[in-house]
C-alpha cells in the first residue's frame, strides 16, 4: 500500500487518533515514539494513549490498514527522507590541529 493511500486512511480517524498513530509509528515525523513519550506530549497517562491506540488500530484494521503495513510505510518514508548520498561520500582524512594533514 502506498504512502498516499495510507495518509488517506489515517485522515478517516478522529484528529487525536490520527496524531497518536502517526507519532507511534513514526509516520510524518523523524522517528517512532513510545506511548509514554506521546502521553507526556498530550499531558495524559500512558493508559489513555494505549486506549486511543487500541481504538484507532481496530478502526484502521476495519478500513484495511494493519499495524504491519503502517510499520512498513514508516520504514519506506524514512528511507525516502534519509540522505542516501551521505553514505556514499568518502571519509575525509584526519587533520592535525595546525591544519596540515596528519602523518601516518
C-alpha positions as CSV (number, residue, x, y, z in Angstrom):
1,X,0.0,0.0,0.0
2,X,1.5,3.4,-0.9
3,X,2.1,6.3,1.5
4,X,-0.6,8.4,-0.2
5,X,-3.3,5.8,0.4
6,X,-2.2,5.3,4.0
7,X,-2.4,9.0,4.6
8,X,-6.0,9.0,3.2
9,X,-7.0,6.2,5.5
10,X,-5.4,7.9,8.5
11,X,-7.4,11.0,7.8
12,X,-10.5,9.0,8.4
13,X,-9.7,8.8,12.1
14,X,-10.5,11.3,14.7
15,X,-7.8,14.0,14.7
16,X,-6.4,12.9,18.0
17,X,-6.3,9.3,17.0
18,X,-4.5,10.2,13.7
19,X,-1.9,12.2,15.6
20,X,-1.2,9.4,18.1
21,X,-1.0,6.8,15.3
22,X,1.4,8.9,13.3
23,X,3.7,9.6,16.3
24,X,3.6,5.9,17.5
25,X,4.5,4.5,14.1
26,X,6.8,7.4,13.1
27,X,4.7,8.5,10.1
28,X,5.4,12.1,9.1
29,X,8.0,12.5,11.8
30,X,11.6,11.6,12.2
31,X,11.1,8.5,14.4
32,X,8.5,6.4,16.2
33,X,7.6,7.5,19.7
34,X,6.7,5.3,22.7
35,X,3.3,5.5,24.4
36,X,5.0,7.2,27.4
37,X,6.5,9.9,25.1
38,X,3.2,10.5,23.4
39,X,1.4,10.7,26.8
40,X,3.8,13.3,28.0
41,X,3.3,15.4,24.9
42,X,-0.5,15.2,25.2
43,X,-0.3,15.6,29.0
44,X,-2.3,12.4,29.7
45,X,-1.5,9.0,31.1
46,X,0.1,6.3,29.0
47,X,-3.1,4.2,29.7
48,X,-5.1,6.9,27.9
49,X,-2.7,6.7,24.9
50,X,-3.0,2.9,24.9
51,X,-6.7,3.2,24.7
52,X,-6.5,5.7,21.8
53,X,-4.0,3.4,20.0
54,X,-6.2,0.4,20.5
55,X,-9.4,2.1,19.3
56,X,-7.5,3.6,16.3
57,X,-5.8,0.3,15.3
58,X,-9.2,-1.5,15.5
59,X,-10.7,1.1,13.2
60,X,-7.8,1.0,10.8
61,X,-8.0,-2.8,10.5
62,X,-11.6,-2.5,9.6
63,X,-10.6,0.1,6.9
64,X,-7.9,-2.3,5.6
65,X,-4.8,-1.0,7.2
66,X,-2.8,-3.2,9.6
67,X,-0.1,-2.3,12.1
68,X,2.4,-4.3,9.9
69,X,1.5,-2.1,6.9
70,X,2.0,1.1,9.0
71,X,5.4,-0.1,10.2
72,X,6.4,-0.9,6.6
73,X,5.1,2.5,5.4
74,X,7.1,4.3,8.2
75,X,10.3,2.4,7.0
76,X,9.7,3.4,3.4
77,X,9.0,7.0,4.4
78,X,12.2,7.1,6.5
79,X,14.2,5.7,3.5
80,X,12.8,8.4,1.2
81,X,13.9,11.2,3.6
82,X,17.3,9.7,4.6
83,X,20.2,11.4,2.9
84,X,21.4,8.4,1.0
85,X,24.1,10.4,-0.7
86,X,25.8,11.0,2.6
87,X,26.6,7.3,3.0
88,X,28.4,7.2,-0.4
89,X,30.8,10.1,0.4
90,X,34.3,9.1,1.2
91,X,35.6,9.8,4.7
92,X,37.8,12.8,4.9
93,X,41.4,12.2,6.1
94,X,42.1,13.4,9.6
95,X,43.9,16.7,10.0
96,X,46.2,17.8,12.7
97,X,45.4,20.9,14.8
98,X,47.7,23.0,12.7
99,X,45.7,22.4,9.7
100,X,48.2,20.1,8.0
101,X,47.4,16.5,7.1
102,X,48.3,14.1,9.9
103,X,51.3,11.9,9.2
104,X,50.8,8.2,9.1
